């Protein structure tokens, strides 16, 4: 992004926060403003601790209740979904 020829720089978790905030807006409208329950975010299995913390920071920037956010690895999410179908 740029403003008057000046380049803005964003951290990855800030961009992720904007994206999650957008999705939250969609979900809020879909759920007719009813409270959102637990939020599960899937992440690549090879994410290190800094990348996991950045993902949680993005959730925080998006305004999610951090007591209701869980991170799970993508293979685990696939297994859970496979078991439910």
N, C-alpha and C positions, 0 to 999 in steps of 0.2 A: 504494500500500500504506500501511497505517497501523498503528501499534502504540500502544495506549493513548491514542488520540486524536491522536497525533503523525504528521504526514504525512512519508513518506520520499520523497526525490527521487532519480531515477536518470538517468544520462546515456544517450543513445541506444545507445552502444556497450556499455553494461552490459546493457541489455535484449537487444540482439542477442547478447551473450555467453551470456546465460541460454538463449535460444532455440537457439543453436548447440550449447550443452552438452547440451540435451535431445535434439537430433537425433543428437549423437554417442553418447549413451546408447542410442538406438534402433539406430544402425548397429553399435555394439559388440555388442549382443545378437544382431542379425541375422547378423553375421559371426563369431559364436561367439568373440569376444575375439581374433580374429586381427588382426595389425597392419594399420592403415589405411594405404593408399598415398597417392598424391597427392590433395589436396583442391582442387577448383576451385570458386570462388565467383563467380557471375555478378552483375554490378552494372549499374545503369543507365548508359547511355553518357554522360549529362550529369553524372555525379558529379564533383565537384571534388576536389582533392588532400586536403582535410580530410575529406571524406566517405569517400574511399578509405582514408585512415589510420584513421578510426574503424571501418571494416569490418575492417581488419587487426587492430585492437585488440580487437574483439569475438572474432575467431578466437583471439587470444592468451588472452583471458579464458576462453574455452571449453576451453583446454588443448590446442589443436592444435599440432603441430610446425610452426613457422613456416617451416622450410626446405621443407615439403611443401605449402604453401598458395600458390595462384595466383589472382589476380583477373583476370577477363576481362569485357569489356563484353557486355551481352546480345545485341546484334546479331551479334557475333563468335561467341558460343555457338550462336546459331540457325544461322549459316552452317556451323559445324563439324558440328552435328547433321544438318542437311540433307544435307551431303556424305556422311555416314556411312550415310544411309538409302537 
